[in-house]
Amino acid sequence: MDIYLLEAIINGILLGGVLALLALGLNLIFGVVDVVWISYADIVMCGMYAVYFLYAQYHLPLPLACLLAVIGSACLGILVHRLIIEPVLDSPPLNQLLATGGLLFFLQSFATLLFGTDFRNIGVRLPVIEIATMYISFTRLIAFGVALVGAFALYFFLKKTYVGTAIRAIAQDREIVALMGIDQRRIYLVVSAIGGALAGLAACLLALQYDVHPFIGNTFGPVIFMICVLGGLGNMLGGFFAAFIISLIIAIGGYYWSTELSYVFAFSFFIVLMFIRPRGLFTP
């Protein structure tokens, strides 16, 4: 195998770990609350700004800045649910999409008003690892490892705790759960907090690799939604594996042609599969 192609594949897999983390958060929210957060990638943008200002401007230690960004994103997730999602829970799906879509434009416009359109970088430079003439980003390795830890932590939380069991029960049959005395509204808040925390964790990992600006969500938002639909909306395991499929298509396409064309290939692959498997690649 071409050594540079192997390098592209490895980097694609490493990027897929962060995308999988975002897909888990969005699928969790949809599977339980049954609302698609169009603005989910812009929660990530807010988290990236939090890391930038806490670390680069106020000089807090990077781990502490990341922890505060995750907590802040979790709180933002609760706030979004309380102010935007909860009032439209019983509304038609179109109203829900318009509400979260409006939040997307609000967050982008508000960030532009506060911070301008400058690209900001936290300034962390980690070494590049050389293996058999391949160059692997140590930053991406760390991001991949942390993303996997976050994914497995979520898995054990859902499997081993009472709240996690209640979350899975609501995702399976919300009408029966209501008869069992589980407070759905409280579980919705917990899920929104977890979804926001996952977005904040992904923001910390992406801030190490990308500049932050008000429209950074547009870079990842369409890809995340494509991954979630490809894996099956609400199917967390399907979204996890779909993230690696899409990231590999983007990485290999970028190696042979260009990054821009690789996204064309990824979306073309998605469109074709939607004709064949309209409910998602991993949904029965």
N, C-alpha and C positions, 0 to 999 in steps of 0.2 A: 504494500500500500504506500502511496505517496506520503512522505513524512509530514508534508504541509497540510495535506487533506486530513490526516490523523489529528494534527494540531487543531484544525478547524472543528473537527468533530468533538474533541475534548472540550474546547471552549464553548461549543454549543450546548453540551451537556451541563457544563458549569452554569451557564446562563439559564438553562432550563430549571435549575433548582430554585432560583428566585422567582421565576414566572410561575412555577408550581405552587410556591407559597402564596402568591397573590390569587391564583386560581382557587386554592383551598379556602381562602377568606371569602371570596365572592360567592363561591358555591355553597359555603356554609350559610351565608345570609339568605341566599335565594331558597335553599332547601328547607330552611326553618321558617323564615319570615314570609317567604313567597313574594319577595319584591326584588327586582333587579336594580342594584345601585349603579346607575349610569356614571355617577360621579366618583366611583370607587378609586380610580387611578388618581384623582385629584386629592383624595385623602392622603395618598402616597406623597404627592407634591407638598402638602402641608407638613408632613413628617420630615421630608428632606430639608425644607426651610428651617424646621426646628433644630435639626442636627447642625445645619450650617451656622445658625446664629449662636447656639449654645456652645459649640466647639470652636468655630473660627472667630467669632466676635467676642464672646464672653469667656473664652478660654477654659471651659470646664473640661475635665478629663473625657476622652472620647467614649469610654464605656458608660459614664454617668450621663453624658449628653444623649447617647443612644437610648438608655433606660428611660430618661425623661421624655424623649420623643415617642417611645412606644406607649408610655402611660398617657401622654397627651393625645396621641392618635386614638387610643381606646376611649378616652373621654369625649373626643370629637365624634367617634362612632355613636356613643350614647346620645350626644346632643343632636346628631343628625336624625337618629331614630325618633327622639322625643319631638323635635320641631318639624321635621319634614315627613317622616315615614308614618308615624302613628296616626296623624290626622287623615291620611289617605289609605289606611289599611283596608277599609271596606269599600274603597272606590274602584272603578274599573281599572284594569291594568294600564290603559293608555294614560290615565291621570297620574298613576304612580310613576310611569316613565317620564312624563312631562315634569313632575315635581323633582325627581332626581336629576333630570337633564338641566332643569333650571338651576339647581344647586351647582352643577358643574360649571356653568357660565358665571355664576356668582363668585365661586371660589377663584376662578381664573382672573376675573376682572378685579376682584378685591386684592389678590396677590400682585397684580400689575400696578394697581393704585398705590399699594404700600411699598413694593420693592422695585418697581420698574421692570423692564424686560432684560436686564443684564443677566448674563450667565455667571453663576457663582460656584466656586469650587471650595471644598473644605480643606484642600491642600495636603491631604494624606498621600504619601508616596511609598508604596510597598514594593519590594523587589520582584523581579520577574524570574521564575525558575526555569533553568535550561536543562532539558532532559533529551539526550540523543538528538541534538540540533533542533528540538522543539522548544518553543518558548510558551510557558504557561503562566498566566497572571496569578500571582499569589493572592491578590485581592479577590479574584473570582473564586479561588480555592476556599478562602475563608468564608466568602458569601455563600458558596454552595454548602459548606459544612454547617454553618449556622442555620441556613434554610432547612436542611434536613433535620437538624435538632428541633427546630420549631414545628416542622410537620409531624415528627414522631411525638413531640410533647402534646400536640393537639389530638393525635390519635389516642394516646393513653388517657388524656382527659375525657374524651368522649366515651371510651370503653370502660374506664375504671372508676368513675365518679358518679354520684347520684345525679348531679346537674347534667353531666354528659349523657347519661342514660335518658334523662328527660328531653334533652335536645334531640337525640336520635328518635325518641318516641314521637315527638311532634313532627319531625320530618317524615315519618312513616304514616301517621294517621292523626291529624290534629283534632278531629272530631271525637275520637275515642279518648284521647288524652284529656280533653276538657272534662269528660265524665269521671276521670280518675282523680280529680282535685288538683291537678298541676296548674299553677298560675302561668298561663301562656304569656301574658304581658311581661312578667318578670324574666321569663326565659328569653323573650325577644330582646330585652335590654342586655342580658348576658351575651347573647349571640352577636349583637351589634358591637359590644365592647370587644369581644374576641376578634371579630372581623376587623375592627379598627386597629387593634393591637397587631394583628398580622400585617396590615397595611403599613403600620409604623415600623415593624421589624424589617419589612422589605425596603422601606424608605431608607433605613440605616445602611442596609447592604448596597442599595443603589447609589446612595450619596458617596460611597467610596469609589464608585466607578464612573459616575456621570455628573455633569454640571447640573445645578438646579436652576430652573426658571419657571415662570408662571404656567407655561404650556408643556411642561415635561410630561404631564399626564396624557397628552395626545400621543406621545411616543409609545406608551405601554398600554393605554386604555383599549384601543381596538384589538391589539394582540391578546390581551387578557380575556376579552369577551369572546373572541374567536376560539380560544382554548377551552373556555367553559362550555360553549355551545358544542364544540367538537367532541368533548368528553361526555356531554350530556348535562344540561343545566340541573344543578342540584346534586350531581353525581361527583362526589369529592375524589374518589379513587380514579374515576375516568378523567377528571380534569387534571389530576396529578400526572398521569401518563401522557395525556394530550400535550401538556406543556413541553415535555421532552421531544415529542414528535415535531411540534412546530419549531422549537429552538434548533433542532437538527436540520430541518429544511432551510431555515434562515442561515445557519452557519455554513452548510454545504453550498447553498446557492450563492452566498457571499464569496466563497472561495473560488467557485468556477466563473462567476459573472461579476455581480456587484451587490452591495447591501440592498440598494433600492430594488433591484430586480428580484432579489431573494424574497422580499416581502410580497412581491407580485406572485411568485410561485407559491408562497405559503397561503395566500388568500385564494388563489386558484384551486389549490388542493382542498381547501376548506369548502369552497363552493361546489366542487364536484362531489365531495363526500356528502354534502347536505342533500344532493339529489338521490344518492344511494342509501344513506342512513340519516334521514331527516331528524331523528330523535337523538342523534349523537353516536359516535363511534363505539362507545362502551355501554350504551343503554340497550337492554333487550328489546 
